[in-house]
């Protein structure tokens, strides 16, 4: 017999795309995740951090989470283990834990926390727990599930928890030692052994990939705080990760190390990415099998470039259900009539970026040292020309003169 586990992450509830709310899309895609859990008869759900988008989420986002987890837990019959990410408040995430526990929903965000042992009416039982560790037993599964819990914590919080003053570059070694200690004490061939984390992992010796534009970076100069995958204990059968928004695997020996992806595209660096959850089948002393399942709900994001109005309007008409960052290339700045027609044609234009194609723009190489002896208005005109590909109009020059005049008087 095996246990079916659903891995998801980076919900970022309450997140906006500039001024555009995504709450309805988030509701739709969570409904889709619930349907997948029901269809696949999932036994356990792992939510790998960045539950909310901000430390102080809106009431709307909070309500969405609680209703979503209640449905996803199937009235307490399907346990959910959720950790905090770098967007989450550790205190806020753990606040509902005593009440949520009765529904089989377990929140974990602080390394010194210990989830107390208990047995719920559904048959879910917490049989062992320690800082950074949880063992649970489901009524219909004959073996225990052990989970190393690795919520995000910055170097200050980690040093407070670990009681050390090692420099930042050593954090990966310290965490790895803690995880290995937990694995030695609690992992064996009689249960399923999992890792649930929200950090930036990378294969040893490799350069970390770019973080999503919508993410608060947890990488510092030189890539520190990127944790090598070999720090995950080798007895782990599956490592469920959050933070990176694109589905990717970084198998470490026999351990699949997997980012499930965010359920929606949250920035244009994620344009046209496939979003997924991961279905895992596991049993003791065996390699797991896992498969990504595509999510289709929510508006896709596109980056498009056009150089004439008719093609622009045609594409916008053919693709009404999306958000778009639109670059419009022309010899001069976009005229008011064209801009109005473009913006009126589509309700999901997040940015309209003009791109000047004029020869002037290509030939101008920028300001030279000799230019610095010239007056401010001439310098401004040359700078504007290098950036926009055309000279500023008289109205703009007059405004610039007024600004520098006020500065001189001050």
C-alpha positions as CSV (number, residue, x, y, z in Angstrom):
1,X,0.0,0.0,0.0
2,X,1.2,3.5,-0.7
3,X,0.2,7.0,0.4
4,X,-0.8,9.7,-2.0
5,X,0.6,13.2,-1.3
6,X,-0.2,16.5,-3.0
7,X,2.6,19.0,-3.1
8,X,1.8,22.7,-3.7
9,X,3.4,26.0,-2.8
10,X,3.6,29.8,-3.2
11,X,-0.1,30.6,-3.2
12,X,0.7,34.3,-2.4
13,X,-2.9,34.9,-1.4
14,X,-3.9,38.6,-1.8
15,X,-1.2,39.4,-4.3
16,X,-1.9,41.9,-7.0
17,X,-0.5,42.5,-10.4
18,X,0.1,46.2,-10.1
19,X,-3.4,47.5,-9.6
20,X,-5.1,44.3,-10.8
21,X,-6.6,42.1,-8.1
22,X,-6.0,38.3,-8.5
23,X,-8.3,37.1,-5.7
24,X,-10.9,35.7,-8.0
25,X,-8.3,33.8,-10.0
26,X,-6.8,32.5,-6.8
27,X,-10.2,31.2,-5.7
28,X,-10.6,29.5,-9.1
29,X,-7.2,27.8,-9.0
30,X,-7.6,26.7,-5.4
31,X,-10.9,25.2,-6.4
32,X,-9.0,23.4,-9.1
33,X,-6.4,22.1,-6.6
34,X,-9.3,20.8,-4.4
35,X,-10.8,19.0,-7.4
36,X,-7.4,17.4,-8.2
37,X,-7.1,16.2,-4.5
38,X,-10.6,14.7,-4.7
39,X,-10.1,13.1,-8.1
40,X,-6.8,11.6,-7.2
41,X,-8.0,10.5,-3.7
42,X,-5.1,12.3,-2.1
43,X,-4.3,11.3,1.6
44,X,-2.0,14.2,2.6
45,X,-1.3,17.8,1.3
46,X,2.0,19.6,1.7
47,X,1.9,23.4,1.4
48,X,5.5,24.7,1.1
49,X,5.3,28.3,2.2
50,X,4.5,31.8,0.9
51,X,0.9,31.2,1.8
52,X,0.2,34.9,1.8
53,X,1.9,37.6,-0.2
54,X,2.5,40.0,2.7
55,X,3.1,39.9,6.5
56,X,-0.3,41.6,7.0
57,X,-2.7,39.9,4.6
58,X,-6.1,41.4,3.9
59,X,-9.3,40.0,5.4
60,X,-10.2,38.8,2.0
61,X,-7.0,36.8,1.7
62,X,-7.3,35.3,5.2
63,X,-10.9,34.3,4.5
64,X,-9.9,32.7,1.2
65,X,-7.2,30.6,3.0
66,X,-9.4,29.3,5.8
67,X,-12.2,28.3,3.4
68,X,-9.7,26.8,1.0
69,X,-8.0,24.7,3.6
70,X,-11.3,23.5,5.1
71,X,-12.3,22.2,1.7
72,X,-8.9,20.8,0.9
73,X,-8.7,18.9,4.2
74,X,-12.1,17.2,3.4
75,X,-13.5,17.9,6.9
76,X,-10.3,16.8,8.6
77,X,-9.9,13.5,6.7
78,X,-7.1,14.8,4.5
79,X,-4.3,16.3,6.7
80,X,-2.5,19.5,5.5
81,X,0.9,20.4,6.7
82,X,1.7,24.1,5.9
83,X,5.0,26.0,6.6
84,X,5.7,29.7,6.3
85,X,7.8,31.3,3.5
86,X,9.7,34.5,3.3
87,X,6.5,36.4,2.5
88,X,4.7,35.1,5.6
89,X,4.6,36.4,9.1
90,X,5.8,33.6,11.4
91,X,3.4,34.7,14.2
92,X,0.5,35.1,11.9
93,X,0.9,31.7,10.2
94,X,1.0,29.8,13.5
95,X,-1.8,31.8,15.1
96,X,-4.7,29.6,14.0
97,X,-2.9,26.3,14.7
98,X,-4.7,25.2,17.9
99,X,-8.1,25.5,16.2
100,X,-7.0,24.3,12.8
101,X,-5.4,21.2,14.3
102,X,-8.9,19.7,14.9
103,X,-9.4,19.9,11.1
104,X,-6.2,18.2,10.4
105,X,-4.5,21.4,9.3
106,X,-1.0,21.8,10.8
107,X,0.8,25.2,10.6
108,X,4.5,25.5,11.3
109,X,6.7,28.6,11.0
110,X,9.2,28.8,13.9
111,X,12.1,26.5,14.5
112,X,11.6,26.4,18.2
113,X,7.9,25.4,17.9
114,X,6.8,21.9,18.7
115,X,3.4,20.7,17.4
116,X,1.9,18.9,20.4
117,X,0.9,15.2,20.1
118,X,-2.8,14.6,19.7
119,X,-5.4,12.4,18.1
120,X,-8.2,13.9,16.1
121,X,-11.7,12.5,15.6
122,X,-10.8,11.8,12.0
123,X,-8.2,9.3,13.1
124,X,-5.2,11.6,12.4
125,X,-2.6,11.2,15.1
126,X,0.6,13.1,15.9
127,X,2.8,10.4,17.3
128,X,6.1,12.2,17.6
129,X,7.2,15.8,17.3
130,X,10.2,17.9,18.0
131,X,11.6,21.3,16.8
132,X,11.6,21.0,13.0
133,X,10.1,17.6,13.0
134,X,6.7,15.9,12.8
135,X,5.5,12.3,12.7
136,X,1.9,11.6,11.8
137,X,-0.3,8.6,11.4
138,X,-3.4,8.4,9.3
139,X,-6.3,6.1,10.2
140,X,-6.3,4.2,6.9
141,X,-2.5,4.2,6.2
142,X,-0.6,1.4,8.0
143,X,2.7,3.2,8.3
144,X,3.8,6.6,9.8
145,X,4.8,9.7,7.8
146,X,7.8,11.6,9.0
147,X,8.4,15.2,7.9
148,X,11.4,17.5,8.4
149,X,9.9,21.0,8.7
150,X,12.1,23.7,7.2
151,X,10.1,27.0,7.0
152,X,12.0,30.1,5.8
153,X,14.0,32.0,8.3
154,X,16.6,34.7,7.7
155,X,20.1,34.5,9.2
156,X,19.1,36.5,12.3
157,X,16.2,34.2,13.2
158,X,18.3,31.1,12.4
159,X,21.1,32.4,14.7
160,X,18.6,33.0,17.4
161,X,17.2,29.5,17.1
162,X,20.6,27.8,16.6
163,X,22.4,29.8,19.2
164,X,25.5,30.5,17.0
165,X,27.2,33.4,15.5
166,X,28.5,31.8,12.4
167,X,28.8,34.0,9.3
168,X,26.0,33.8,6.8
169,X,27.9,31.5,4.4
170,X,27.9,28.8,7.1
171,X,24.1,28.8,7.5
172,X,23.7,26.0,5.0
173,X,26.1,23.8,6.9
174,X,24.4,24.5,10.2
175,X,20.9,23.7,8.8
176,X,22.2,20.6,7.1
177,X,23.6,19.3,10.4
178,X,20.3,19.9,12.1
179,X,18.4,18.2,9.3
180,X,20.8,15.2,9.4
181,X,20.4,15.0,13.2
182,X,16.6,14.8,12.8
183,X,16.9,12.2,10.1
184,X,19.2,10.0,12.2
185,X,16.8,10.1,15.1
186,X,13.5,9.7,13.3
187,X,13.9,8.4,9.7
188,X,13.9,4.6,9.1
189,X,12.6,2.1,6.7
190,X,9.4,1.5,8.6
191,X,7.8,4.8,7.5
192,X,7.7,7.4,4.7
193,X,10.4,10.1,5.2
194,X,9.8,13.6,3.7
195,X,11.3,17.0,3.7
196,X,9.2,20.2,3.5
197,X,11.1,23.4,3.0
198,X,11.1,27.0,1.8
199,X,14.6,27.9,0.8
200,X,16.6,28.5,-2.4
201,X,18.2,25.1,-3.1
202,X,20.7,24.5,-5.8
203,X,22.8,21.5,-6.9
204,X,26.3,21.8,-5.5
205,X,28.6,23.7,-7.7
206,X,25.8,25.2,-9.9
207,X,24.9,28.8,-10.2
208,X,21.5,29.7,-8.7
209,X,18.8,30.4,-11.3
210,X,17.1,33.8,-11.3
211,X,14.5,34.4,-8.6
212,X,11.0,35.4,-9.9
213,X,10.5,39.2,-10.3
214,X,7.6,39.0,-7.9
215,X,9.7,37.3,-5.1
216,X,11.4,39.0,-2.3
217,X,15.0,37.9,-2.9
218,X,16.5,35.6,-0.3
219,X,19.8,35.4,-2.2
220,X,22.5,37.8,-1.2
221,X,25.6,39.0,-3.1
222,X,27.5,36.0,-4.4
223,X,24.5,33.7,-4.1
224,X,24.8,33.2,-0.3
225,X,21.8,31.5,1.3
226,X,21.5,29.2,-1.7
227,X,21.6,25.8,0.0
228,X,23.2,22.8,-1.8
229,X,20.8,20.0,-2.3
230,X,23.2,17.6,-0.7
231,X,22.3,19.2,2.7
232,X,19.0,17.3,2.5
233,X,19.4,14.0,4.4
234,X,19.9,11.1,2.0
235,X,17.3,9.1,3.9
236,X,14.7,11.5,2.6
237,X,12.4,10.0,0.0
238,X,11.0,13.3,-1.4
239,X,11.8,17.0,-0.7
240,X,8.8,19.3,-1.3
241,X,10.0,22.8,-1.8
242,X,8.6,26.3,-2.2
243,X,10.1,29.7,-3.2
244,X,10.8,29.3,-6.9
245,X,7.7,29.8,-9.0
246,X,8.6,27.5,-11.9
247,X,8.2,23.7,-11.7
248,X,11.6,22.1,-11.5
249,X,13.4,19.1,-10.1
250,X,16.9,18.8,-8.8
251,X,17.3,15.2,-8.0
252,X,20.0,14.6,-5.4
253,X,21.2,11.0,-5.5
254,X,18.0,9.0,-5.0
255,X,16.0,11.9,-3.5
256,X,13.7,13.9,-5.8
257,X,14.1,17.6,-4.8
258,X,11.1,19.4,-6.4
259,X,9.7,22.9,-6.6
260,X,6.0,22.5,-7.4
261,X,5.6,26.0,-8.8
262,X,3.2,28.7,-7.9
263,X,-0.5,28.1,-8.9
264,X,-0.6,31.4,-10.9
265,X,1.9,33.5,-12.9
266,X,2.6,36.4,-10.6
267,X,5.1,38.5,-12.7
268,X,5.9,38.8,-16.4
269,X,9.1,36.9,-15.8
270,X,6.7,33.9,-15.4
271,X,4.9,34.7,-18.7
272,X,3.6,31.6,-20.4
273,X,5.0,29.3,-17.7
274,X,3.0,26.1,-17.1
275,X,1.8,26.1,-13.4
276,X,1.5,22.8,-11.6
277,X,1.0,20.8,-8.4
278,X,2.8,17.5,-7.8
279,X,1.2,14.1,-7.0
280,X,3.5,11.8,-5.1
281,X,3.0,8.1,-4.3
282,X,5.1,6.8,-1.5
283,X,5.6,3.8,0.7
284,X,8.3,2.8,3.2
285,X,11.8,1.7,1.9
286,X,10.9,2.4,-1.7
287,X,11.6,5.1,-4.2
288,X,8.6,7.4,-4.6
289,X,6.9,8.1,-7.9
290,X,5.7,11.6,-8.7
291,X,4.1,13.4,-11.5
292,X,3.3,17.1,-12.1
293,X,-0.3,18.0,-12.9
294,X,-0.9,21.1,-14.9
295,X,-3.2,23.8,-13.6
296,X,-5.3,25.6,-16.1
297,X,-7.3,28.2,-14.1
298,X,-6.3,31.8,-13.9
299,X,-5.3,34.4,-16.5
300,X,-2.1,33.7,-18.5
301,X,0.5,36.5,-18.7
302,X,2.1,37.5,-22.0
303,X,4.9,39.8,-23.1
304,X,4.1,41.0,-26.6
305,X,5.7,43.4,-29.1
306,X,4.0,45.0,-32.1
307,X,5.0,47.7,-34.6
308,X,1.7,48.6,-36.0
309,X,-1.8,49.4,-34.7
310,X,-3.8,46.9,-36.7
311,X,-1.8,43.9,-35.5
312,X,-1.9,45.1,-32.0
313,X,-5.7,45.5,-31.9
314,X,-6.2,42.2,-33.7
315,X,-4.1,40.3,-31.1
316,X,-5.9,42.0,-28.2
317,X,-9.2,41.2,-29.7
318,X,-8.3,37.5,-30.1
319,X,-6.9,37.2,-26.5
320,X,-9.3,38.8,-24.2
321,X,-8.6,36.6,-21.1
322,X,-5.1,37.5,-20.1
323,X,-2.8,40.1,-18.7
324,X,-0.3,41.6,-21.1
325,X,2.9,43.7,-21.0
326,X,2.8,45.3,-24.4
327,X,5.7,46.9,-26.2
328,X,4.7,49.2,-29.1
329,X,7.6,50.0,-31.5
330,X,7.3,53.1,-33.7
331,X,9.4,55.8,-35.2
332,X,8.0,58.4,-32.8
333,X,6.3,58.4,-29.5
334,X,2.8,56.7,-29.4
335,X,0.3,59.3,-30.5
336,X,-2.7,59.9,-28.2
337,X,-5.2,58.3,-30.6
338,X,-3.3,55.1,-30.9
339,X,-2.7,54.9,-27.2
340,X,-6.4,55.4,-26.5
341,X,-7.4,52.7,-29.1
342,X,-5.0,50.2,-27.5
343,X,-6.0,50.8,-24.0
344,X,-9.7,50.7,-24.9
345,X,-9.3,47.4,-26.7
346,X,-8.3,45.3,-23.7
347,X,-8.9,45.4,-20.0
348,X,-5.8,43.5,-19.0
349,X,-3.0,45.7,-20.3
350,X,-0.7,46.0,-17.3
351,X,2.0,48.1,-19.1
352,X,2.2,49.8,-22.5
353,X,5.8,50.4,-23.3
354,X,6.9,52.7,-26.2
355,X,9.9,51.7,-28.2
356,X,11.4,54.4,-30.5
357,X,12.9,52.9,-33.7
358,X,14.3,56.1,-35.2
359,X,17.7,56.3,-36.7
360,X,18.4,59.1,-34.2
361,X,18.0,56.7,-31.3
362,X,20.4,54.1,-32.8
363,X,23.1,56.6,-33.8
364,X,23.2,58.6,-30.6
365,X,25.8,57.1,-28.3
366,X,25.1,59.1,-25.2
367,X,26.7,62.1,-23.6
368,X,30.5,62.7,-23.9
369,X,32.8,64.4,-21.5
370,X,33.0,67.5,-23.7
371,X,29.3,68.0,-23.4
372,X,29.5,68.7,-19.6
373,X,30.6,72.3,-20.3
374,X,27.3,73.0,-22.0
375,X,24.2,74.5,-20.2
376,X,21.6,72.4,-18.4
377,X,18.9,72.7,-21.0
378,X,21.2,71.5,-23.8
379,X,22.4,68.6,-21.6
380,X,18.8,67.7,-20.8
381,X,17.9,67.8,-24.4
382,X,20.8,65.5,-25.4
383,X,19.9,63.0,-22.5
384,X,16.3,62.9,-23.5
385,X,17.4,62.3,-27.1
386,X,19.5,59.3,-26.1
387,X,16.7,57.8,-24.1
388,X,13.7,58.6,-26.2
389,X,15.1,58.8,-29.7
390,X,13.8,62.3,-30.3
391,X,14.2,65.8,-29.1
392,X,12.0,67.0,-26.2
393,X,9.1,69.3,-27.3
394,X,8.9,72.9,-26.2
395,X,6.3,72.3,-23.5
396,X,8.7,69.8,-21.8
397,X,11.7,72.1,-22.2
398,X,9.7,75.0,-20.6
399,X,8.8,72.7,-17.7
400,X,12.4,71.7,-17.3
401,X,13.5,75.4,-17.3
402,X,11.0,76.2,-14.6
403,X,12.2,73.3,-12.4
404,X,15.9,74.3,-12.6
405,X,14.9,78.0,-12.1
406,X,13.2,77.0,-8.8
407,X,16.2,75.1,-7.7
408,X,18.5,78.0,-8.4
409,X,16.3,80.4,-6.4
410,X,16.2,78.0,-3.5
